[in-house]
């Protein structure tokens, strides 16, 4: 019977959206990135029902996704880099 689905997508490049908070609220970031990637896939296929379901699932986990900035934040976490020096460009 058909091969199993790939595991944690080894080396598929960087996650589509990056986390943009101070990391104070623990969450399974791999799972968040997976759901966001699936949601993007659904949107590209114009499957907006699935995209909405995935977004609701993220919300249930406490994740707010910002499509304009391509970032996500945990509800209740502070914004990333409060004060301090920004990491160099690149």
C-alpha positions in Angstrom: 0.0 0.0 0.0 1.2 3.5 -0.8 4.2 5.0 1.0 3.6 6.8 4.3 3.6 10.6 4.3 6.9 12.3 5.0 7.8 13.0 8.6 8.9 16.4 9.8 9.6 17.6 6.2 13.4 17.4 6.5 15.0 20.4 4.8 12.0 21.8 3.1 13.6 25.2 3.5 12.5 27.8 6.0 9.0 27.8 7.4 6.6 30.0 5.4 5.9 32.4 8.3 8.2 33.2 11.2 7.3 33.6 14.8 7.3 37.2 15.8 6.9 37.3 19.6 9.2 37.0 22.6 8.7 33.3 22.9 7.3 33.6 26.4 4.2 31.4 25.6 5.3 27.8 24.9 3.9 26.1 21.7 4.8 23.4 19.3 6.3 25.6 16.6 6.7 22.7 14.2 3.0 22.0 14.4 2.1 25.7 13.9 4.4 26.0 10.9 2.8 22.8 9.5 -0.7 24.2 9.9 0.3 27.5 8.3 1.9 25.7 5.4 -1.2 23.6 4.9 -3.3 26.8 5.0 -1.2 28.5 2.4 -1.5 25.4 0.2 -5.3 25.4 0.6 -5.4 29.1 -0.3 -3.3 28.6 -3.4 -5.8 25.8 -4.4 -8.6 28.3 -3.7 -9.9 25.9 -1.1 -11.0 28.6 1.3 -13.1 26.3 3.5 -10.0 24.3 4.4 -8.0 27.5 4.8 -10.6 28.8 7.3 -10.7 25.6 9.2 -6.9 25.6 9.6 -6.9 29.2 10.7 -9.5 28.4 13.3 -7.4 25.5 14.5 -4.4 27.9 14.9 -6.6 30.3 16.8 -7.7 27.5 19.1 -4.0 26.9 19.9 -3.7 30.6 20.7 -1.9 31.5 17.4 -2.7 34.7 15.6 -1.5 34.7 11.9 -0.7 38.0 10.1 -0.7 37.4 6.4 0.6 40.8 5.4 3.7 40.5 7.5 4.0 36.8 7.1 4.4 36.3 10.8 2.5 34.6 13.6 2.3 35.4 17.3 1.1 33.6 20.4 -1.8 35.4 22.1 -0.5 36.7 25.4 3.1 36.8 24.4 5.0 40.1 24.2 6.2 41.4 20.8 9.6 40.2 19.7 12.7 42.1 20.6 11.3 44.4 23.2 14.2 47.0 23.4 17.6 45.4 23.0 19.6 45.5 19.9 18.2 44.1 16.7 20.1 41.2 15.2 22.2 42.3 12.2 20.6 42.2 8.8 21.1 39.4 6.3 
